C-alpha cells in the first residue's frame, strides 16, 4: 500500500493563475451560473410529458 504522505507530496500544486481564479468571486459566480444552466438543460431533457393513449 502506498504511503498517503508520499502521495500528497507528489501531487501537483496549482499555479498562481489557478489560485487567483479560485479566489475571484466574479469568476466563481460565472462558473456557478454555467453549472446551473447545464443542470437545468439536463433535467429538462429527462422530463417528458406522459402521453395519454386511447382518449
Secondary structure by P-SEA (a helix, b strand, c coil): cccaaaaaaacccccaaaaaaaacaaaaaaaaaaaaaaaaaaaaaaccccccccc
